[in-house]
Amino acid sequence: MDVSLARCCEADEDVDELVWWRKGIKRMEILFEIILELIIEGSIEASIEASKSRKVPKAIRCLLILLISSLFLSMLGLIFFVGISSLKKTTIGGFAILLLGVVLLIVGIIKFKKVYLDKTK
């Protein structure tokens, strides 16, 4: 009886250690997510501002516009891929994700046109 009680206590300690470890990992994931979001959001905002500036050389502005456009299009491609993939499981969910992709595409085209193509500033 003492042996089974000792094994039970060891198992409880292992479970407690595993729960503590998972909570620590979850906290680190949240911290990394916040830090990366700030870095990426700041760099994208800076890239957009630099690509609009006339002080930056035209070649660099074109590269920044190409980079921003490729990031946006890759995210849209991922949204459309997930929408098409989820059509097999849930029709309503798949159409909702595809609709979100279409809305983002339209808004992105309007924003791109307003920022880069309209010269009425």
Residue pairs with C-beta under 8 A, 6 or more apart in sequence:
44 68
44 71
47 64
47 67
47 68
48 64
48 68
48 115
50 56
50 60
50 61
50 64
51 61
51 64
51 65
51 68
51 116
52 61
52 115
52 116
53 61
56 64
65 116
69 112
72 108
76 101
76 104
76 105
76 108
79 97
79 100
79 101
79 104
80 98
80 101
82 97
83 94
83 95
83 96
83 97
83 98
83 100
83 101
84 94
84 98
85 94
86 93
86 94
86 97
87 94
87 95
87 98
88 94
